[in-house]
């Protein structure tokens, strides 16, 4: 009887233990588990004599990293049941080994290294996150990287991707190499490029640097499923990107190969305004396309990098076809080439289009710089590269367009010839008029001289008569 009376309580305990998540259980989609009280180490990159990049022209990178890291620390500390640490709180040198050892000493669940970027040729822009090479740390890094970069994408920054890099000693980046060696997940957050105009506006004030830190804190809170009674937010049931931890994420692995296809097809030429239009088609079967550049002088010089239309490296999507319109300076015979770049920066050059005519138009337009515009409208299946019928149609279109350009060019040449003949006729009329004016003026001068001579003789005769 006593056992029977205890049955309801036993069942209640069983149901509670079955339904309530254990402290090590992960929320749906979350691969990394903690004891419910995650320990997070924030690493402000560089410091002391290690200045970091100085290309921004305002501050050394070490200072920017510290401002963002401190803001991240302050914001993340507002969440419940989380321990947050900084590897440095002042401007001093800290070795990579010391940073990793500190993370180990506090039993860190994750180390985030805070950075800002610059490129050798000052032509890259966008945000990226670097993660470890091997699973499961690669997978953890991918899940948190998606949260960090989604926020930056929402702010208007171009996303360059979640990436790995292999070096001679395994991991290329020392902070990742040292922390992974101690069994601690790590990620490097490169917020934006300080040396590029399209990114500089996101990091040229301390308010911007602080905002990056606050946004990083929200992304990390979502990753760990934190909640805050102070901020009145709860991410305990937040759904992360759903991936497997059985192997590294393929899209993070460095792709050294260039895009597979890049081709341009002539669309139209407007010789009155100096515009050329092309259909650009490209594909990379290993990595998403990220940028493109173009040349109108046969590859001697190229434009600045442009974001590839529709590029989203987090989903792997991009437009495989778009329309490119270029403004050609008057007096130029353009030779056009387009380069397509993937998310790891290798590129493929297109075929070359050589204009059959020199562009001549209103001289007031000669000072205008070449411009471009991309049509981001998704192309249908019939426009995808690799479709043989499409290739034939494109070739026929190009042939027709070339004929059209030839006709237009002939018309322009005829107009030039007519204009030149008219100019010669005007010049001839002016010469004749000048000759007539010269003859008339000479006649008048001769008549005046004769009249003066006659008057002189008359005066002389009268004088002689008076003397007599």
Beta strands, then each sheet from edge to edge (+ up, - down):
strand 1: 39-44
strand 2: 83-86
strand 3: 110-117
strand 4: 127-131
strand 5: 159-163
strand 6: 166-167
strand 7: 170-171
strand 8: 186-193
strand 9: 227-228
strand 10: 233-234
strand 11: 261-270
strand 12: 275-283
strand 13: 289-295
strand 14: 306-307
strand 15: 321-327
strand 16: 335-342
strand 17: 347-349
strand 18: 353-354
strand 19: 372-374
sheet 1: 2+ 1+ 3+ 8+ 4- 5-
sheet 2: 6+ 7-
sheet 3: 9+ 10-
sheet 4: 11+ 12- 15+ 19-
sheet 5: 14+ 13- 16+ 17-
sheet 6: 14+ 13- 16+ 18-
end
